[in-house]
């Protein structure tokens, strides 16, 4: 019977193996040629398979791209960092959408959202976040921001406290101190240092990946933000104005903004909560998504009881 079974199938198993091998080879070639685009495409597929809807919202003529999934209720808005896009939330997004209505947007100039005519400043991003919530019809939302996204979310919370139910800051940017390191990469050596600072440890990276990191730094929205950096948008005078419930989540291995930054945010934002994640780098939503989700679940339930 075993011999008959093999004969009946003929060359089919071998052909299937060749097709699978060819698919892997094609993916590897695509990853080599376009690592950022291929990685984002895979993350996009992951989010879609998890139930995310991919949509575009017209904001004064600017098509702002975003993902949405989950239940009804006060939404959670996920705001990515410099050089990233909504796909950076692919690990956290499906965890949160089991309990909440969740949005992950591409900031103007990143991902599938074109540059805004007003530019790439922090206050421009705050303006488009406000317009995004207005367009969707939400008077209030919880904001979860990583790095640049935390900087934007903090400004928004200080300016529109009535519109923020809870502020979650994940290794937020916005304070300029001597201990910080810039992620901006002009060559492979700088790209290698940048990745070490972001992940919290050094790892061997092939040249084509380092080149991709350099290309990210040359994106118009990225390089224009660096060149047009405005110190007046820093958070030194803003943190004391934040009066909304705030949870600060910080990876202790962050080489861009070490834990001293976390403690300063905590000290200067009244009644904030600080949670340090040992062994986690600059992007907790990627490095420790399950832990971040549990923190948000716990904070939300605690806030509901207090109210």
Secondary structure, 3 states (H helix, E strand, C coil): CHHHHHHHHCCHHHHHHHHHHHHHHHHHHHHHHCHHHHHHHHHHHHHHHCCCEEEEEEECCEEEEEEEEECCCCEEEEECCCCCCHHHHHHHHHHHCCCCEEEEECCCCCCCCCCCCCCCCHHHHHHHHHHHHHHHCCCCEEEEEECHHHHHHHHHHHHCHHHEEEEEEECCCCCCCCCCCCCCCCCHHHHHHHHHHHHCCCCCCCHHHHHHHHHHHCCHHHHHHHHCCCHHHCCCCCHHHCCCCEEEEEECCCCCCCHHHHHHHHHHCCCCEEEEECCCCCCHHHHCHHHHHHHHHHHHHHHHHHC
